[in-house]
Amino acid sequence: MSLRLKLLAAFAYVLVLVLVALEIPLVLSLSSRVDNEVRSRAASQAQVVAAAASARLGERGQLQRVVDQTGRDIGARVVVVDRRGRLLADSAGSQLRDESYASRPEIAAALAGRPGQGTRQSETLGTELLYTAVPILEEGRTVGAVRVTQSNAAVGDRVRRNVLVVVGVGLAALVLGLALAWVLAGSLARPLRALARTARRVEEGELDARADVCGASEQQEVALAFNDMTERLGQVLEAQREFVGNASHQLRTPLTGLRLRLEAAGLKSDDPAVQKELELAEAEVERLTRLLNALLTLARDGERPTLRAPVSLRSASEDAYERWLPRAAASGHVLALEGAGDALVRAGEEDVAITLDNLIENALVYAPSGTRVTVAWDEDGRLAVLDEGPGVPADEQRHVFERFRRGRTDRPGTGLGLAIVETLVRRWGGSASIRSRDEGGARAEVVLPKVGTS
């Protein structure tokens, strides 16, 4: 998960917690407030009707108009009964006029002078009702009662509407908050992505690449530190290149002179023992020269190469075959070529040649005499050397590319051959690997980018 998504998820988590913590008490408060408001309004209207009816109990027309108006105002049914519980006025109509309501508990309580309010289930309507009953007083005496009833479903609908409004506001706040968090997270992640792109450019050898100093102060500090590190890295590599150039000249010259002197000394002496010692000395000088060349090649690791011309894998393999055929015959190996078609790769001709030389030499060292060593290529940019030696254990297949790492100490070598292969191939954006073959032996393979691919 990216940094931006992690920041967005964290912000969303906190925002949801805050909204839940705020909205649950608010919803409960609104529900209680709506219920209390409905009850209070019903009680006050019932008292108003009772006050108006106390002087109009004998005037049914006026009394009916009062209960009709009140019923419309509060959306409820309003009834007025006399002191014996007989119906005098009903906002629902006059069909039940003079019917006795004295048996209704709330009416009986109001006629006894006890106002009441509560809920009950209506069997006729099949719904829960909120009732409010108050006595009608005249000179301190109870002369009738007023009852106001309304469906609790209406109260529930009002509560639900308020809850939906609150939830809608919360969701809108959540969406706006997430949009703001997305923008803020993007502003935090953008400099880091730019820094990563710059780091990859430096990795590819573009040492003059620098990170943009932008963003928060901490991000600017990281960018400045990265630029300082890249600057110092460039200086170190430049000093290393200068050292490589100087060392190449200063060391190769005396080694060449030493080899020439040994050859001249061999021509002047007829003593077989002396000549043998001189030949051994020449072999050591040659070994020292190869080691020096290997170290200088590794020292150039990180240089950005320049492609002069694409390299044909077929031609490079055939040239390597010609170079190593005498050495293979002398060691008792059968050197072979195997490939179909050709591939032009983005690499230096000398680097490909050195890569093949090291892979073939490594195979000739570890494969038993009398076995076959094959140089293979394909049209996908793969170049491989196959042998019939002991193979490479799975836990060693990555380590053999480390510098001075040798598969077996009883065989000649410096432990730099495969390290040089990986260094050269990586310079051109390729890869190197080695694995054991099912039929026995090892397969050392490099993959180089083909011309026309990136």
HUMO-V110688 format. One record per residue. RES is the residue in one letter. SS is DSSP state (2 for helix, 1 for strand, 0 for the rest). D_LAST is the distance of its C-alpha to the last C-alpha in Angstrom with 2 decimals. Layout:
# HUMO-V110688
RES:SS:D_LAST / RES:SS:D_LAST
This chain:
# HUMO-V110688
M:0:26.93 / S:0:25.69 / L:2:28.07 / R:2:28.76 / L:2:29.93 / K:2:31.96 / L:2:33.72 / L:2:34.36 / A:2:35.80 / A:2:38.00 / F:2:39.26 / A:2:39.97 / Y:2:41.88 / V:2:44.01 / L:2:44.59 / V:2:45.71 / L:2:48.05 / V:2:49.54 / L:2:50.03 / V:2:51.63 / A:2:53.85 / L:2:54.98 / E:2:55.28 / I:2:57.18 / P:2:60.13 / L:2:59.93 / V:2:60.12 / L:2:63.02 / S:2:64.73 / L:2:64.32 / S:2:65.66 / S:2:68.65 / R:2:69.19 / V:2:69.20 / D:2:71.59 / N:2:73.91 / E:2:73.79 / V:2:74.76 / R:2:77.54 / S:2:78.82 / R:2:78.86 / A:2:80.64 / A:2:83.22 / S:2:83.86 / Q:2:84.23 / A:2:86.57 / Q:2:88.67 / V:2:88.74 / V:2:89.88 / A:2:92.49 / A:2:93.82 / A:2:94.00 / A:2:95.57 / S:0:98.31 / A:0:100.23 / R:0:99.43 / L:0:100.14 / G:0:102.98 / E:0:101.00 / R:2:98.60 / G:2:97.27 / Q:2:96.15 / L:2:94.88 / Q:2:92.74 / R:2:91.19 / V:2:90.28 / V:2:88.53 / D:2:86.75 / Q:2:85.35 / T:2:84.30 / G:2:82.67 / R:2:80.57 / D:2:79.60 / I:2:78.24 / G:0:77.32 / A:0:79.81 / R:1:83.07 / V:1:86.13 / V:1:89.55 / V:1:92.89 / V:1:95.76 / D:1:99.32 / R:0:100.87 / R:0:101.57 / G:0:97.98 / R:1:98.60 / L:1:95.81 / L:1:96.69 / A:1:93.39 / D:1:89.97 / S:0:86.90 / A:0:85.90 / G:0:89.07 / S:0:92.83 / Q:0:92.88 / L:0:93.57 / R:0:96.10 / D:0:98.93 / E:0:97.01 / S:1:97.40 / Y:0:94.38 / A:0:96.49 / S:0:94.97 / R:0:91.47 / P:2:90.85 / E:2:89.34 / I:2:92.16 / A:2:94.81 / A:2:93.38 / A:2:93.33 / L:2:96.90 / A:0:97.82 / G:0:96.49 / R:0:93.16 / P:0:90.04 / G:1:87.05 / Q:1:83.36 / G:1:81.05 / T:1:79.19 / R:1:80.48 / Q:1:79.51 / S:1:81.14 / E:0:82.27 / T:0:83.00 / L:0:79.68 / G:0:77.63 / T:1:75.76 / E:1:76.06 / L:1:78.13 / L:1:78.54 / Y:1:82.26 / T:1:84.21 / A:1:88.01 / V:1:90.43 / P:1:94.22 / I:1:96.06 / L:1:98.67 / E:1:101.84 / E:0:104.04 / G:0:102.40 / R:1:102.99 / T:1:100.36 / V:1:101.08 / G:1:97.87 / A:1:94.16 / V:1:90.85 / R:1:87.81 / V:1:84.32 / T:1:81.82 / Q:1:78.20 / S:1:75.41 / N:2:73.07 / A:2:70.33 / A:2:70.36 / V:2:70.00 / G:2:67.08 / D:2:65.42 / R:2:65.77 / V:2:64.36 / R:2:61.38 / R:2:60.72 / N:2:60.78 / V:2:58.49 / L:2:56.00 / V:2:56.12 / V:2:55.47 / V:2:52.60 / G:2:51.13 / V:2:51.32 / G:2:49.71 / L:2:46.81 / A:2:46.35 / A:2:46.37 / L:2:43.83 / V:2:41.45 / L:2:41.90 / G:2:41.50 / L:2:38.25 / A:2:36.91 / L:2:37.92 / A:2:36.43 / W:2:33.07 / V:2:33.08 / L:2:34.23 / A:2:31.74 / G:2:28.93 / S:2:30.33 / L:2:30.38 / A:2:26.90 / R:2:25.15 / P:2:25.62 / L:2:24.46 / R:2:21.15 / A:2:20.76 / L:2:21.73 / A:2:19.17 / R:2:16.33 / T:2:17.97 / A:2:18.32 / R:2:14.63 / R:2:14.18 / V:2:17.06 / E:2:15.70 / E:0:12.67 / G:0:15.50 / E:0:16.20 / L:0:19.86 / D:0:21.21 / A:0:19.72 / R:0:22.69 / A:0:23.45 / D:0:25.52 / V:0:29.09 / C:0:30.10 / G:0:31.59 / A:0:34.58 / S:2:36.18 / E:2:34.79 / Q:2:31.21 / Q:2:31.88 / E:2:33.26 / V:2:30.14 / A:2:27.95 / L:2:30.40 / A:2:30.46 / F:2:26.66 / N:2:26.75 / D:2:29.63 / M:2:27.86 / T:2:24.76 / E:2:27.20 / R:2:29.10 / L:2:26.02 / G:2:25.04 / Q:2:28.64 / V:2:28.79 / L:2:25.70 / E:2:27.09 / A:2:30.41 / Q:2:28.83 / R:2:27.23 / E:2:30.63 / F:2:32.25 / V:2:29.97 / G:2:30.81 / N:2:34.48 / A:2:34.67 / S:2:33.02 / H:2:35.73 / Q:2:38.59 / L:2:38.14 / R:2:37.15 / T:2:40.08 / P:2:42.82 / L:2:41.25 / T:2:41.22 / G:2:44.81 / L:2:45.85 / R:2:44.49 / L:2:46.37 / R:2:49.54 / L:2:49.36 / E:2:48.99 / A:2:51.93 / A:2:53.99 / G:2:53.42 / L:2:54.79 / K:2:57.86 / S:0:58.86 / D:0:60.42 / D:0:60.77 / P:2:58.62 / A:2:58.26 / V:2:57.09 / Q:2:54.62 / K:2:53.21 / E:2:52.80 / L:2:51.15 / E:2:48.69 / L:2:47.87 / A:2:47.43 / E:2:45.07 / A:2:43.03 / E:2:42.86 / V:2:41.81 / E:2:39.05 / R:2:38.00 / L:2:38.09 / T:2:35.97 / R:2:33.25 / L:2:33.44 / L:2:33.16 / N:2:30.09 / A:2:28.48 / L:2:29.41 / L:2:28.13 / T:2:24.74 / L:2:24.59 / A:2:25.88 / R:0:22.84 / D:0:20.64 / G:0:18.76 / E:0:18.61 / R:0:15.51 / P:0:15.00 / T:0:14.90 / L:0:13.39 / R:0:16.46 / A:0:15.73 / P:0:13.71 / V:1:15.73 / S:1:17.44 / L:2:17.91 / R:2:21.20 / S:2:22.56 / A:2:21.63 / S:2:23.36 / E:2:26.35 / D:2:26.78 / A:2:26.77 / Y:2:29.23 / E:2:31.52 / R:2:31.43 / W:2:32.28 / L:2:34.61 / P:2:37.73 / R:2:36.96 / A:2:36.41 / A:2:39.65 / A:2:41.52 / S:0:40.55 / G:0:41.45 / H:0:37.97 / V:1:36.66 / L:1:33.25 / A:1:31.45 / L:1:28.32 / E:1:26.77 / G:1:23.87 / A:0:23.34 / G:0:21.38 / D:0:18.66 / A:0:14.95 / L:1:13.34 / V:1:10.96 / R:0:9.43 / A:0:12.46 / G:0:15.93 / E:2:18.70 / E:2:21.10 / D:2:18.90 / V:2:18.41 / A:2:22.13 / I:2:23.14 / T:2:21.13 / L:2:22.96 / D:2:26.21 / N:2:26.16 / L:2:25.35 / I:2:28.09 / E:2:30.53 / N:2:30.09 / A:2:30.80 / L:2:33.84 / V:2:35.21 / Y:2:35.14 / A:0:35.81 / P:0:39.57 / S:0:41.04 / G:0:41.36 / T:0:38.14 / R:1:35.07 / V:1:31.73 / T:1:28.96 / V:1:25.72 / A:1:23.38 / W:1:20.01 / D:0:18.44 / E:0:16.15 / D:0:13.45 / G:0:12.74 / R:1:15.57 / L:1:18.21 / A:1:21.42 / V:1:24.97 / L:1:27.68 / D:0:31.19 / E:0:34.46 / G:0:35.32 / P:0:36.20 / G:0:32.72 / V:0:31.33 / P:0:32.84 / A:2:30.60 / D:2:31.45 / E:2:30.48 / Q:0:27.09 / R:0:25.25 / H:2:27.84 / V:2:27.75 / F:2:24.65 / E:0:26.79 / R:0:28.39 / F:0:31.83 / R:0:31.58 / R:0:33.39 / G:0:33.87 / R:0:37.43 / T:0:39.58 / D:0:41.77 / R:0:39.10 / P:0:38.30 / G:0:35.16 / T:0:33.94 / G:0:31.59 / L:0:28.70 / G:2:27.09 / L:2:24.70 / A:2:24.07 / I:2:23.00 / V:2:20.70 / E:2:18.89 / T:2:18.85 / L:2:17.38 / V:2:14.66 / R:2:13.73 / R:2:13.60 / W:0:10.50 / G:0:8.78 / G:0:10.65 / S:1:13.82 / A:1:17.42 / S:1:20.25 / I:1:23.78 / R:1:26.19 / S:1:29.56 / R:0:30.03 / D:0:32.53 / E:0:34.43 / G:0:34.65 / G:0:32.74 / A:1:29.25 / R:1:25.73 / A:1:23.42 / E:1:19.82 / V:1:16.52 / V:1:13.10 / L:0:10.63 / P:0:7.02 / K:1:8.10 / V:0:8.18 / G:0:6.90 / T:0:3.79 / S:0:0.00
